């Protein structure tokens, strides 16, 4: 079977040997995180910090343009005439905008460790014309003779690896990835418990919680009536901080602790830090500005780009390059996610560094232009030298002449 036959043929689903059947369905099960309050991948974003982590990573990537770069000699151009540029930059499929297309794959990657797009090929031009997203819960992966097969919807469609974009994250075997939440499920379970505790805490009242004392002996009926009327008037968040009127010698003794005394607020704050650590995010991106200052916020933004965004971007770029660009074009064409948009805030620092590099002679203007994805210019490969700097050998020659 030749190369193009292998790409475009549908494969008999009974042929391949399943290599990861257990992992392909276990990844979608519920986990409890050490409690009876089960968290699943469908409800984990009810944790506010997790929702914020998903949002900041997916929306940031979604705002960055995917460009098709073509090298022509020393020049690099954005090849807008290529149909692949239009595909990934303008219209990946019939029902997603470029923003929702990029946002979707990041969210899938974080949740499942895998994001899958079926490549709809234009057989006449031998080019991809559409990238169709498929939820990972519908997919099982198998392997036969070194080739991966993707079974979608229990055998309705089975495709070879050349027919899909499969972006994977945290993969143990190079075949199937794991989402961050698979590793963080215990921590997320505890965080969910803190949220539930907080909800119940305020639901049951925060101020008037304690013991009603009486010097008289009360009947069971009187006790039950007193408890019922007390809860109706003073229990719950809407009745907190009310003024109690006590009759017939009753005394109220508060025995509950405040949220601060119970370290509830500290636990909530730790939850944000814990989620930020799992997702590789600076805490300020999740709204925790306690340690953020004017002097370090720029550095945190740079760390966000380098440690959080760049790995996601490179992962996607490499899969696009591998599957969509033909072998003959791979030496000159490549996809690149342009991150200049999120670096604009630090443009002054960046340009100052370039200036120092050029003036001190260890960067040429063309090297700087290459870093900014700009074309070189004639004479830009020359290195500048400060007037008060002199090469050591020339200094020695001048001394010997004298």
BELURQUI-V326758 format. One record per residue. N is the residue number from 1. SS is DSSP state (A for helix, B for strand, O for the rest). PSI is psi as a letter, one per 40 degrees, with the letter a starting at -180 (* if undefined). Layout:
((N;SS;PSI) (N;SS;PSI))
This chain:
((1;O;h) (2;O;i) (3;A;d) (4;A;d) (5;A;d) (6;A;d) (7;A;d) (8;A;e) (9;O;i) (10;O;i) (11;O;i) (12;O;h) (13;O;e) (14;O;e) (15;O;d) (16;O;i) (17;B;h) (18;O;h) (19;O;e) (20;O;f) (21;A;d) (22;A;d) (23;A;d) (24;A;d) (25;A;d) (26;A;d) (27;O;e) (28;O;e) (29;O;i) (30;O;i) (31;B;i) (32;O;e) (33;O;f) (34;O;e) (35;O;i) (36;O;e) (37;O;g) (38;O;h) (39;B;h) (40;O;i) (41;O;e) (42;O;e) (43;O;e) (44;A;d) (45;A;e) (46;A;e) (47;O;h) (48;A;d) (49;A;d) (50;A;d) (51;A;d) (52;A;d) (53;A;d) (54;A;d) (55;A;d) (56;A;d) (57;A;d) (58;A;d) (59;A;d) (60;A;d) (61;A;d) (62;A;d) (63;O;e) (64;O;h) (65;O;i) (66;B;h) (67;B;i) (68;B;h) (69;B;h) (70;B;h) (71;B;h) (72;B;g) (73;O;b) (74;O;e) (75;B;i) (76;B;h) (77;B;i) (78;B;h) (79;O;g) (80;O;e) (81;O;e) (82;O;h) (83;A;d) (84;A;d) (85;A;d) (86;A;d) (87;A;d) (88;A;d) (89;A;d) (90;O;d) (91;O;g) (92;O;d) (93;O;a) (94;O;e) (95;O;e) (96;O;h) (97;O;i) (98;A;d) (99;A;d) (100;A;d) (101;A;d) (102;A;d) (103;A;d) (104;A;d) (105;A;d) (106;A;d) (107;A;d) (108;A;d) (109;A;d) (110;A;d) (111;A;d) (112;A;e) (113;O;e) (114;B;i) (115;B;h) (116;B;h) (117;B;h) (118;B;h) (119;B;h) (120;B;h) (121;B;i) (122;B;h) (123;O;d) (124;O;d) (125;O;e) (126;O;f) (127;B;i) (128;B;h) (129;B;e) (130;B;i) (131;B;h) (132;B;h) (133;B;i) (134;B;h) (135;O;h) (136;A;d) (137;A;e) (138;A;e) (139;B;i) (140;B;i) (141;B;h) (142;B;i) (143;B;h) (144;B;h) (145;O;f) (146;O;e) (147;B;h) (148;B;i) (149;B;i) (150;B;h) (151;B;h) (152;B;h) (153;O;f) (154;O;f) (155;O;e) (156;O;d) (157;B;h) (158;B;h) (159;B;i) (160;B;i) (161;A;d) (162;A;e) (163;A;e) (164;B;i) (165;B;h) (166;B;h) (167;B;h) (168;B;i) (169;O;h) (170;O;f) (171;O;h) (172;O;d) (173;O;e) (174;O;e) (175;O;d) (176;O;h) (177;O;i) (178;O;h) (179;O;i) (180;A;d) (181;A;d) (182;A;d) (183;A;d) (184;O;e) (185;A;d) (186;A;d) (187;A;d) (188;A;d) (189;A;d) (190;A;d) (191;A;d) (192;A;d) (193;A;d) (194;A;d) (195;A;d) (196;A;d) (197;A;d) (198;A;d) (199;A;d) (200;A;d) (201;A;d) (202;A;d) (203;A;d) (204;O;e) (205;O;i) (206;O;e) (207;O;d) (208;O;g) (209;O;h) (210;B;a) (211;B;h) (212;B;h) (213;B;i) (214;O;i) (215;O;e) (216;O;i) (217;O;h) (218;O;i) (219;O;i) (220;A;d) (221;A;d) (222;A;d) (223;A;d) (224;A;d) (225;A;d) (226;A;d) (227;A;d) (228;A;d) (229;A;d) (230;A;d) (231;A;d) (232;A;d) (233;A;d) (234;A;e) (235;O;i) (236;O;i) (237;A;d) (238;A;e) (239;A;e) (240;O;i) (241;O;e) (242;O;i) (243;O;h) (244;O;h) (245;O;h) (246;O;h) (247;O;i) (248;O;f) (249;O;e) (250;O;i) (251;B;i) (252;B;h) (253;B;h) (254;B;h) (255;O;e) (256;O;i) (257;O;i) (258;O;i) (259;O;d) (260;O;d) (261;O;d) (262;O;e) (263;O;f) (264;A;d) (265;A;d) (266;A;d) (267;A;d) (268;A;d) (269;A;d) (270;A;d) (271;A;d) (272;A;d) (273;A;d) (274;A;d) (275;A;d) (276;A;d) (277;A;d) (278;A;d) (279;A;e) (280;O;f) (281;O;i) (282;O;h) (283;A;d) (284;A;d) (285;A;e) (286;A;e) (287;O;e) (288;O;g) (289;O;e) (290;O;d) (291;O;e) (292;O;h) (293;O;i) (294;O;d) (295;O;d) (296;O;e) (297;A;d) (298;A;d) (299;A;d) (300;A;d) (301;A;d) (302;A;d) (303;A;d) (304;A;d) (305;A;d) (306;A;d) (307;A;d) (308;A;d) (309;A;d) (310;A;d) (311;A;d) (312;A;d) (313;A;d) (314;A;d) (315;A;d) (316;A;d) (317;A;d) (318;A;d) (319;A;d) (320;A;d) (321;A;d) (322;A;d) (323;A;d) (324;A;d) (325;O;h) (326;O;i) (327;A;d) (328;A;d) (329;A;e) (330;O;d) (331;O;e) (332;O;d) (333;B;i) (334;B;i) (335;B;i) (336;B;h) (337;B;h) (338;O;h) (339;O;e) (340;A;d) (341;A;d) (342;A;e) (343;A;e) (344;A;d) (345;A;d) (346;A;f) (347;A;d) (348;A;d) (349;A;d) (350;A;d) (351;A;d) (352;A;d) (353;A;d) (354;A;d) (355;A;d) (356;A;d) (357;A;d) (358;A;d) (359;A;d) (360;O;e) (361;O;e) (362;O;e) (363;O;h) (364;O;i) (365;A;d) (366;A;d) (367;A;d) (368;A;d) (369;A;d) (370;A;d) (371;A;d) (372;O;e) (373;O;f) (374;O;i) (375;O;i) (376;O;i) (377;O;i) (378;O;h) (379;O;e) (380;O;e) (381;O;e) (382;O;i) (383;O;h) (384;O;i) (385;O;h) (386;O;i) (387;O;d) (388;O;e) (389;O;h) (390;O;h) (391;O;i) (392;A;d) (393;A;d) (394;A;d) (395;A;d) (396;A;d) (397;A;d) (398;A;d) (399;A;d) (400;A;d) (401;A;d) (402;O;*))
